[in-house]
Amino acid sequence: MARDGKGQIVAVFDRPHAAAPEVVKESDPELLAFVTGSTSDEALRQHLASSENDLLRILEDLINVLIDNNVVLLTDFPAMAQKKLMQRQSIRDKLRTTKK
């Protein structure tokens, strides 16, 4: 994260950068305020809620990578989780084939 002379955040990077020596957690309130453009609790809650779908997709992709690489087996998950994962994969497959 980079700051100006007044200590205000002016840039954020997703990896180490010479112009941004400061590292903060993604949950840092000041960082969230910079990203969302607001410091209100409600704005921060809305930002978290809107990012949940992205996070869920990342977790789903991670699970698929782990299964594809035989790190875990689908059967390692509880039955309900297996069912949900298979349903979502089926829906994604259908959507992928209808786009072509």
C-alpha distances in whole Angstrom, upper triangle without the diagonal:
4,7,10,13,14,11,10,7,8,6,5,6,9,10,9,8,10,8,5,6,5,6,7,10,11,13,11,13,11,9,12,13,11,12,15,16,17,18,21,22,24,21,19,22,23,19,20,23,23,20,23,25,22,22,26,26,24,26,29,28,27,30,32,30,32,35,35,35,37,35,36,39,39,42,39,38,40,43,41,38,40,41,38,36,40,40,36,37,40,39,36,39,41,38,38,42,42,39,41
4,7,10,11,9,8,6,6,5,6,8,12,12,11,9,9,6,4,7,7,9,11,14,15,17,14,15,12,11,14,14,12,13,17,16,18,18,22,24,25,23,21,24,25,22,23,26,25,23,26,28,25,25,29,29,27,29,32,31,30,34,35,34,35,39,39,38,41,38,39,42,43,45,43,42,44,47,45,41,43,45,42,40,43,43,40,40,44,42,39,42,44,41,40,44,44,42,44
4,7,8,5,5,4,5,7,9,12,15,16,15,13,12,9,8,9,9,11,12,16,16,18,15,15,12,11,15,14,11,14,17,16,17,17,21,23,25,22,21,24,25,22,24,27,26,25,28,30,28,28,31,32,30,32,35,34,33,37,38,37,38,42,42,41,44,41,42,45,45,48,46,44,46,49,47,44,46,47,44,42,46,46,42,43,46,44,42,45,47,44,43,47,47,44,46
4,5,5,5,7,6,9,12,15,18,19,18,15,14,11,11,12,12,15,16,19,20,21,18,18,14,14,17,16,13,16,19,17,18,19,22,25,27,24,23,27,27,24,26,30,29,28,31,33,30,31,34,35,33,35,38,37,37,40,42,40,42,45,45,45,47,45,46,49,49,52,50,48,50,52,50,47,49,50,47,46,49,49,45,46,49,47,44,47,49,46,46,49,49,46,48
4,5,7,10,10,13,16,18,22,22,20,18,17,13,13,14,14,17,18,22,23,24,20,20,16,17,20,18,16,19,22,20,21,21,24,27,29,26,26,29,30,28,29,33,32,31,34,36,34,34,38,38,36,39,42,41,40,44,45,44,45,48,49,48,50,48,49,52,52,55,53,51,53,55,53,50,52,54,50,49,52,52,49,50,53,51,48,51,53,50,49,53,53,50,52
4,6,9,10,14,16,19,23,23,22,20,19,16,15,16,15,18,18,21,22,22,19,18,14,16,18,16,15,18,20,18,18,18,21,24,26,24,23,27,28,26,28,31,30,30,33,35,33,33,37,38,36,38,41,41,40,43,45,44,45,48,49,48,51,48,49,52,52,54,52,50,52,54,52,49,52,53,50,48,52,51,48,49,52,50,48,51,53,49,49,53,53,50,52
4,7,9,12,14,17,20,20,19,18,17,14,12,13,12,14,14,17,18,19,15,15,11,12,16,14,12,16,18,16,17,16,20,22,24,22,21,25,26,23,25,28,28,27,30,32,30,30,34,35,33,35,38,38,37,40,42,41,42,45,46,45,47,45,46,49,48,51,49,47,49,51,49,46,48,50,46,45,49,49,45,46,49,48,45,48,50,47,47,51,51,48,50
4,6,9,12,15,18,19,19,17,18,14,13,14,12,14,14,17,17,17,14,13,9,10,13,11,9,13,15,13,14,13,17,19,22,19,18,22,23,20,22,25,25,24,27,30,28,28,31,32,31,33,36,35,35,38,40,39,40,43,44,44,46,43,44,47,47,49,47,45,47,49,47,44,46,47,44,43,46,46,42,44,47,45,42,46,47,44,44,48,48,45,47
4,6,8,11,14,16,16,14,15,12,10,12,10,12,12,14,14,15,12,12,8,8,11,10,7,10,13,11,13,13,17,19,21,18,17,20,21,18,20,23,22,21,24,27,24,25,28,29,27,29,32,32,31,35,36,35,37,40,40,40,42,40,41,44,43,46,44,42,44,46,44,41,43,44,41,40,43,43,39,40,43,41,39,42,44,41,40,44,44,41,44
4,7,10,14,16,15,13,14,11,10,13,12,14,14,16,16,17,15,15,12,10,13,12,8,10,13,12,14,16,19,21,23,20,19,22,22,19,21,24,23,22,25,27,25,25,29,29,27,30,33,32,32,35,37,35,37,40,40,40,43,41,42,44,44,47,45,43,45,47,45,42,44,45,42,40,43,43,39,40,43,41,39,41,43,40,39,43,43,40,42
4,7,10,12,12,10,12,9,8,11,11,12,12,15,14,16,15,15,12,10,12,13,9,10,13,13,16,17,20,22,23,20,19,22,22,18,20,23,22,20,23,25,22,23,26,26,24,27,30,29,29,32,33,32,34,37,37,37,39,37,38,41,41,44,42,40,43,45,43,39,41,42,39,37,40,40,37,37,40,38,36,38,40,37,37,40,40,37,39
4,7,9,10,9,12,10,7,10,9,9,10,12,11,13,12,14,12,8,11,12,9,9,13,13,16,17,20,21,22,19,17,20,20,17,18,21,20,17,21,22,19,19,23,23,21,24,26,25,25,28,30,28,30,33,33,33,36,34,35,37,37,40,38,37,39,41,39,36,38,39,36,34,37,37,34,34,37,36,33,36,38,35,34,38,38,35,37
4,6,7,7,10,9,7,10,10,9,11,12,11,15,14,16,15,11,13,15,13,12,15,17,19,20,23,24,25,22,20,22,22,18,19,22,21,18,21,22,19,19,22,22,19,22,25,23,23,26,28,26,27,31,31,30,33,31,32,35,35,38,36,35,38,40,38,35,36,38,35,33,35,36,32,32,36,34,31,34,36,33,32,36,37,34,36
4,7,9,12,12,10,12,12,10,11,11,10,14,14,17,16,12,14,17,14,13,16,18,21,21,24,24,25,22,20,22,22,18,18,21,19,16,19,20,16,16,19,19,16,19,21,20,19,23,24,22,24,27,27,26,29,27,29,31,32,35,33,32,34,36,35,31,33,34,31,29,32,33,29,29,33,31,28,31,33,31,30,33,34,32,34
4,6,10,11,9,10,11,9,11,12,12,16,16,19,18,15,17,20,17,16,20,22,24,24,27,27,28,25,23,25,25,21,21,24,23,20,22,23,19,19,22,21,18,21,23,21,20,24,25,23,24,28,27,26,29,27,29,32,32,36,33,33,36,38,37,33,34,36,34,31,34,35,31,31,35,34,31,33,36,33,32,36,37,34,36
4,7,9,7,7,9,8,11,13,14,18,17,20,19,16,19,21,18,18,22,23,25,25,28,29,30,28,25,27,28,24,24,27,26,23,25,26,23,22,26,25,22,24,27,25,23,27,28,26,27,31,30,29,32,29,31,35,36,38,36,36,38,41,40,36,38,40,37,35,37,39,35,35,38,38,35,37,39,37,36,39,41,38,39
4,5,5,7,9,10,13,16,16,20,19,21,19,16,19,21,18,18,22,23,25,26,29,30,31,28,26,29,29,25,26,29,27,25,27,28,25,24,28,27,24,27,30,28,26,30,31,29,30,34,33,32,35,33,35,38,39,42,40,39,42,44,43,39,41,43,40,37,40,41,37,37,41,40,36,39,41,39,37,41,42,39,40
4,5,6,10,12,15,18,19,22,21,23,21,18,22,23,20,20,24,25,27,27,31,32,33,31,28,31,32,28,29,32,31,28,31,32,29,28,32,31,28,30,33,31,30,34,35,32,34,37,37,35,38,36,38,41,42,45,43,43,45,48,47,43,44,46,44,41,44,45,41,41,44,43,40,42,45,42,41,44,45,42,44
4,6,9,12,15,18,18,21,19,21,18,16,20,20,17,18,22,22,24,25,28,30,31,28,26,30,30,26,27,31,29,27,30,31,28,28,32,31,29,31,34,32,31,35,36,34,35,39,38,37,40,38,40,43,44,47,44,44,46,49,47,44,45,47,44,42,45,45,42,42,45,43,40,43,45,42,41,44,45,42,44
4,6,8,11,14,15,18,16,18,15,13,17,18,15,16,19,20,22,22,25,26,28,25,23,26,27,23,24,28,27,24,27,29,26,25,29,29,26,28,31,30,29,32,34,32,33,37,37,36,38,36,37,41,41,44,42,41,43,46,44,41,42,44,41,39,42,43,39,39,43,42,39,41,43,41,40,43,44,41,43
4,7,10,13,15,18,16,18,16,14,18,19,17,18,22,22,24,23,27,27,30,27,25,28,29,25,25,29,28,26,28,30,27,26,30,30,27,29,32,31,29,33,35,32,33,37,37,36,38,35,37,40,41,44,41,41,43,46,45,41,43,45,42,40,43,44,41,41,44,43,40,43,45,43,42,45,46,44,45
4,7,10,13,15,12,15,13,11,15,16,15,16,19,20,21,20,24,24,26,24,22,25,26,23,23,26,26,24,26,28,25,24,28,29,26,27,31,30,28,32,34,32,32,36,37,35,38,35,36,39,40,43,40,39,41,44,42,39,41,43,40,38,42,42,39,40,43,42,39,42,44,42,41,45,46,43,45
4,7,9,12,10,13,12,10,14,16,14,15,18,19,21,20,23,23,25,23,20,22,24,21,20,24,24,21,23,25,23,21,25,25,23,24,27,27,25,28,30,28,29,32,33,32,34,31,33,36,36,39,36,35,37,40,39,35,37,40,37,35,38,39,36,36,40,39,36,39,41,39,39,42,43,41,43
4,7,8,6,10,9,8,11,13,12,13,16,17,18,17,19,19,22,20,17,19,21,18,17,21,21,18,20,23,21,19,23,24,21,22,26,26,24,27,29,28,28,32,33,32,34,31,32,35,35,37,35,33,35,38,37,33,36,38,35,33,37,37,34,35,38,37,35,38,40,38,38,41,42,40,42
4,5,5,9,10,8,10,13,13,13,15,17,18,16,19,18,20,18,15,17,18,15,14,18,19,16,17,20,18,16,19,21,18,19,23,23,21,24,26,25,26,29,30,30,31,28,29,32,32,34,31,30,32,34,33,30,32,34,31,30,33,34,31,32,35,34,32,35,38,35,35,39,40,38,40
4,6,8,10,7,7,11,11,10,12,15,15,15,17,16,17,15,12,14,15,12,11,14,15,12,14,17,15,13,16,18,16,17,20,20,19,22,25,24,24,28,29,29,30,28,28,31,30,33,30,29,30,33,31,28,30,32,29,27,31,31,28,29,33,31,29,32,34,32,32,36,37,35,37
4,6,9,7,7,10,12,11,12,15,14,13,14,13,15,14,10,11,14,11,10,13,14,12,14,17,16,14,17,19,18,18,22,22,21,24,26,26,26,29,31,31,32,29,29,32,31,33,31,29,30,33,31,28,30,32,29,28,32,32,29,30,34,32,31,34,36,34,34,38,38,37,39
4,6,5,6,9,10,11,12,14,13,11,14,13,15,14,11,13,15,13,12,16,17,15,17,20,19,17,21,23,21,22,25,26,25,27,30,29,30,33,34,34,35,32,33,35,35,37,34,33,34,36,34,32,34,36,33,32,35,35,32,34,37,36,34,37,39,37,37,41,41,39,42
4,5,5,6,9,10,10,11,10,8,10,9,12,11,8,11,13,12,12,15,16,15,17,21,20,19,22,24,23,24,27,28,27,29,32,32,32,35,37,37,38,35,35,38,37,39,37,35,36,38,36,33,36,37,34,33,37,36,33,35,38,37,35,39,40,38,38,42,42,40,43
4,5,5,6,9,10,10,9,8,11,12,14,13,10,14,15,13,14,18,18,17,20,23,21,21,24,26,24,26,29,29,29,31,34,33,34,37,38,38,40,37,37,40,40,42,39,37,39,41,39,36,39,40,36,36,39,39,36,37,40,38,37,40,42,39,39,43,43,41,44
4,5,5,6,9,10,10,10,13,13,15,13,10,14,15,12,13,16,16,15,17,20,18,18,22,23,21,23,26,26,26,29,31,30,31,34,35,35,37,34,35,37,37,39,37,35,37,39,37,34,36,37,34,33,36,36,33,34,37,36,34,37,39,36,36,40,40,38,40
4,5,5,6,8,8,8,10,10,12,9,7,10,11,8,9,13,13,12,15,17,16,16,19,21,20,21,24,25,25,27,29,29,30,33,34,35,36,34,34,36,35,38,36,33,35,37,34,32,34,35,32,31,34,34,31,32,35,33,31,35,36,34,34,38,38,36,39
4,6,5,5,5,5,8,9,11,8,7,11,12,10,12,15,15,14,17,20,19,19,23,24,23,25,28,28,28,31,33,33,34,37,38,38,40,38,38,40,39,41,39,37,38,40,37,35,37,38,35,34,37,37,33,35,38,36,34,38,39,36,37,40,40,38,41
4,6,5,7,8,11,13,14,11,10,14,14,11,14,17,16,15,19,21,19,20,23,24,23,25,28,28,28,31,33,33,34,37,38,38,40,38,38,40,40,42,40,38,39,41,39,36,39,39,36,35,38,37,34,36,38,36,34,37,39,36,36,40,39,37,40
4,6,8,10,12,14,14,11,9,13,12,9,11,14,13,12,16,17,16,16,20,21,20,22,25,25,25,28,30,29,31,34,34,35,37,35,35,37,36,39,38,35,37,38,36,33,35,36,32,32,35,34,30,32,35,32,30,34,35,32,32,36,36,33,36
4,5,8,10,11,11,7,7,10,9,7,10,12,11,11,15,17,16,17,20,21,21,23,25,26,26,29,31,31,32,35,36,36,38,37,36,38,37,40,38,36,37,38,35,33,35,36,32,31,34,33,30,32,34,32,30,34,35,31,32,36,35,33,36
4,7,9,12,12,8,9,13,12,10,13,15,14,15,18,20,19,21,24,25,24,27,29,29,30,33,34,34,36,38,39,40,42,40,40,42,41,43,42,39,40,42,39,37,39,39,36,35,38,37,34,35,38,35,34,37,38,35,35,39,38,36,39
4,6,9,9,6,7,11,11,10,13,15,15,16,19,21,21,21,24,26,26,27,30,31,31,34,35,36,37,40,41,41,43,41,41,43,41,44,42,39,40,42,39,36,39,40,36,36,39,38,34,37,39,36,35,39,39,36,37,41,40,38,41
4,7,8,7,7,10,12,11,13,16,16,17,19,22,22,22,25,27,26,28,31,32,32,34,36,36,37,40,41,42,44,41,41,43,42,44,42,39,40,42,39,37,40,40,36,36,40,39,36,38,40,38,37,40,41,38,39,43,42,40,44
4,5,5,6,9,10,11,13,14,16,17,19,22,22,22,25,27,27,28,31,32,32,34,37,37,38,40,42,43,44,42,41,43,41,43,41,39,39,41,38,36,39,39,35,36,39,38,35,37,40,37,36,40,41,38,39,43,42,40,44
4,6,5,6,9,10,11,12,14,15,17,20,21,20,23,25,25,26,28,30,30,32,34,35,36,38,40,41,42,39,38,40,39,40,39,36,36,37,34,33,36,36,33,33,37,35,33,35,38,35,35,39,39,37,38,42,41,40,43
4,5,5,6,9,10,10,12,14,15,18,19,20,21,24,25,25,28,29,30,31,34,35,36,38,39,40,42,39,38,40,38,40,38,35,35,37,33,32,35,35,31,32,35,34,31,34,36,33,33,37,37,34,36,40,39,37,41
4,5,5,6,9,10,10,12,14,17,18,18,20,22,23,24,26,28,29,30,32,33,34,37,38,39,41,38,38,39,37,40,38,35,35,37,34,32,35,35,31,31,35,33,30,33,35,32,31,35,36,33,34,38,37,35,39
4,5,5,6,9,10,11,13,16,16,16,18,21,21,22,24,26,26,28,30,31,32,34,36,36,38,36,35,37,35,37,35,33,33,35,32,30,33,33,29,30,33,32,29,31,34,32,30,34,35,32,34,37,37,35,38
4,5,5,6,9,10,11,14,15,15,17,19,20,20,23,25,25,26,29,30,31,33,34,36,37,34,33,35,33,35,33,30,30,32,29,27,30,30,27,27,31,29,27,29,32,29,29,33,33,31,32,36,35,34,38
4,5,5,6,9,10,12,14,14,16,18,19,20,22,24,25,26,28,30,31,32,34,35,37,35,34,35,33,35,34,31,31,32,29,27,30,30,26,27,30,28,25,28,30,27,27,31,31,28,30,33,33,31,35
4,5,5,6,9,11,11,12,15,16,17,18,20,22,22,24,26,27,29,31,32,33,35,33,32,33,32,34,33,30,31,32,29,27,29,30,26,26,29,28,25,27,29,27,26,29,30,28,29,32,32,30,33
4,6,5,6,10,10,10,12,15,15,16,18,20,20,22,24,25,26,28,30,31,32,30,29,30,29,31,30,27,27,29,26,24,27,27,23,23,27,26,23,25,28,26,25,28,29,27,28,32,32,30,34
4,5,5,8,10,10,11,14,15,16,17,19,20,22,24,25,26,28,29,31,32,30,29,30,28,30,29,26,26,27,24,22,25,25,21,22,25,23,21,23,26,23,23,26,27,25,27,30,29,28,32
4,6,7,8,10,11,13,14,16,17,18,20,21,23,24,26,27,29,30,32,30,29,30,28,31,30,27,28,28,25,23,26,25,22,22,25,23,20,22,25,22,21,25,25,23,24,28,27,26,29
4,6,5,6,9,10,11,13,14,16,17,19,20,21,23,25,26,27,29,27,26,28,26,29,28,25,26,27,24,22,24,24,21,20,23,22,19,21,24,21,20,24,25,22,23,27,27,25,28
4,5,5,6,9,10,10,12,14,15,16,18,20,21,22,24,26,27,25,24,25,23,26,24,22,22,24,21,18,21,21,17,17,20,19,16,19,21,19,18,22,23,21,23,26,26,25,28
4,5,5,6,9,10,10,12,14,15,17,18,20,21,22,24,26,25,23,24,22,25,24,21,22,23,20,17,19,19,15,15,18,17,13,16,18,16,15,19,20,18,19,22,22,21,25
4,5,5,6,9,10,11,12,14,15,17,18,20,21,23,24,23,23,24,22,25,24,22,23,24,22,19,20,21,17,16,19,18,15,16,19,17,15,19,20,18,19,22,23,21,24
4,5,5,6,9,10,10,12,14,15,16,18,20,21,23,21,20,22,20,23,22,19,21,22,20,17,19,20,16,15,19,18,15,17,20,18,17,20,22,20,21,24,25,24,27
4,5,5,6,9,10,11,12,14,15,17,18,20,21,20,18,19,17,20,19,16,18,19,17,14,15,16,13,12,15,15,12,13,17,15,14,18,19,18,19,22,23,22,25
4,5,5,6,8,10,11,12,14,15,16,18,20,19,18,19,17,20,20,17,19,20,18,15,16,17,13,11,14,14,10,11,15,13,11,15,17,15,16,19,20,19,22
4,5,5,6,9,10,10,12,14,15,16,18,17,17,18,17,20,19,17,20,21,20,16,17,18,15,13,16,17,13,14,17,17,14,17,20,18,18,21,23,22,24
4,5,5,6,9,10,10,12,14,15,16,15,14,15,14,17,16,14,16,18,16,13,14,16,13,11,14,15,13,13,17,17,15,18,20,19,19,23,24,24,26
4,5,5,6,9,10,11,12,14,15,15,13,14,12,15,15,13,15,16,15,11,12,13,11,8,11,12,9,9,13,13,11,14,17,16,16,19,21,21,23
4,5,5,6,9,10,10,12,14,14,13,14,13,17,16,15,18,19,18,14,14,16,14,10,13,14,11,10,14,14,12,14,17,16,15,19,21,20,22
4,5,5,6,9,10,11,12,11,11,13,13,16,15,14,17,19,18,14,15,17,15,12,14,16,14,13,17,17,15,17,20,20,19,22,24,24,25
4,5,5,6,9,10,11,9,8,10,9,12,11,10,13,15,15,11,11,14,12,9,12,14,12,11,15,16,15,16,19,20,19,22,24,24,26
4,5,5,6,8,10,10,9,10,9,13,13,12,15,16,16,13,12,14,13,9,10,13,11,9,13,14,12,13,17,17,16,19,21,21,23
4,5,5,6,8,8,9,11,11,15,14,15,18,19,20,16,15,18,16,13,14,17,15,13,16,18,15,16,20,20,18,21,24,23,24
4,6,5,6,5,6,8,9,13,11,12,16,18,18,15,14,17,16,13,15,18,16,14,18,20,18,19,22,23,21,24,27,26,27
4,5,5,6,5,6,7,10,10,11,14,15,17,13,12,15,15,11,12,16,15,13,16,18,16,17,20,21,20,22,25,25,26
4,5,8,8,9,10,13,13,14,18,19,20,17,15,17,17,13,14,17,16,13,16,18,16,16,19,20,19,20,24,24,24
4,5,8,9,12,14,14,16,19,21,22,19,17,20,20,16,17,20,19,17,20,22,20,19,23,24,22,24,27,27,27
4,5,6,9,11,11,13,17,18,20,17,15,19,19,16,17,20,20,17,20,23,21,21,24,26,24,26,29,29,30
4,7,10,12,10,13,16,18,20,17,16,19,19,16,18,21,20,18,22,24,22,23,26,27,26,28,31,31,32
4,7,8,7,9,13,15,16,13,12,16,16,14,15,18,18,17,20,22,21,21,25,26,25,27,30,30,31
4,5,5,8,11,12,14,12,10,13,15,12,13,16,17,15,18,20,20,20,23,25,24,26,29,29,30
4,5,6,9,9,11,9,6,10,11,9,9,13,13,12,14,17,17,17,20,22,22,23,26,27,28
4,5,7,8,11,9,7,10,13,11,11,15,16,15,17,20,20,20,23,25,25,26,29,30,32
4,7,9,11,10,9,12,14,12,14,17,17,17,19,22,22,22,25,27,27,29,31,32,33
4,6,8,6,6,10,10,10,12,14,15,15,17,20,20,21,23,25,25,27,29,30,32
4,6,5,6,9,10,11,12,14,16,17,18,20,21,22,24,26,27,29,31,32,34
4,5,5,6,9,10,11,12,14,15,16,18,20,21,23,24,26,27,29,31,32
4,5,5,6,9,10,11,12,14,15,17,18,20,21,23,24,26,27,29,31
4,5,5,6,9,10,11,12,14,15,16,18,20,21,22,24,26,27,29
4,6,5,6,9,10,10,12,14,15,16,18,20,21,23,24,26,28
4,6,5,6,9,10,10,12,14,15,17,18,20,21,23,25,27
4,5,5,6,9,10,11,12,14,15,17,18,20,21,23,25
4,5,5,6,9,10,11,12,14,15,16,18,20,21,23
4,5,5,6,9,10,10,12,14,15,17,18,20,22
4,5,5,6,9,10,11,12,14,16,17,19,21
4,5,5,6,9,10,11,12,14,15,17,19
4,5,5,6,9,10,10,12,14,16,17
4,5,5,6,9,10,11,12,15,16
4,5,5,6,9,10,11,13,15
4,5,5,6,9,10,11,13
4,5,5,6,9,10,11
4,5,5,6,9,11
4,6,5,6,9
4,6,5,7
4,5,6
4,6
4
